[in-house]
């Protein structure tokens, strides 16, 4: 069975298990920042991201929800793309913040500077608002934000006194796609949330980054929401090991996704395969039931997930070998033939 349901299902990167064992062999720490691996992880990520401070939290959902509470403590308008994670997958959590989601027109999941300007122009004096960006945009096929948009949006929002948050759950993949440093992809944002488990293979965890004052407040919200787990030496050590060599690993995932997309396009007729920008491939079944297709595909040895009624996602990760690309394509073709949508 080849499991493509998520990139968090890939094998742990080299060194993760040894790092956990080493951390487990020393005395556990109790206070925030007391564990040496936690401190080192924070220092290393601050340098990687080019920010003043970061805080380690269990999930990217928690990081995003803390960000809403930081920027909209009394509620307000949360402006995002229609299919942003914060108003789809995380909608129930977002509803608890008191923020009022406001959907803006988007380009393949991304807000343009002109769209943000138009939104800000509609605000009344005293209105509280937060502009929400997502990069990569998962439900838009793992699309990457155009290079100049985010700095422009940041400048527009600063002039208007409105904060910008970036849901960068898979920002690592965007950095590989644009051959850019992570720090450039955060520029212009007041805060950013980044997963450590999806793309780069840590067992769990995410970070919320920003100014020192924002992160100090975020620590208090993390603890209030039950995210101040301890001891966390083993988890922090695992994350540190997972960060090492991330760019080369994700470049391999992206290359394999492109190869698989080409193989699927060569084999399939009416099924539409979106050209992947990162490691995610989306397969549209215009006349089929995505859930039924996923079940059929599993019988052919490939596990995927359905996103909606007609869309299937395949997530490439380090557990997929180059020689398996042809086998995956053949399984998809066989499953498609079973519901009459193959050529």
PyMOL commands that set and color helices and strands:
alter all, ss='L'
color gray80, all
select helices_A, chain A and resi 7-9+16-24+36-49+60-71+85-87+91-95+113-122+138-140+149-160+171-177+182-186+212-224+233-243+246-267+290-299+322-338
alter helices_A, ss='H'
color red, helices_A
select strands_A, chain A and resi 2-3+53-57+76-81+99-104+129-134+163-167+191-195+206-210+272-273+280-284+302-303+305-306+311-315
alter strands_A, ss='S'
color yellow, strands_A
deselect
rebuild
show_as cartoon
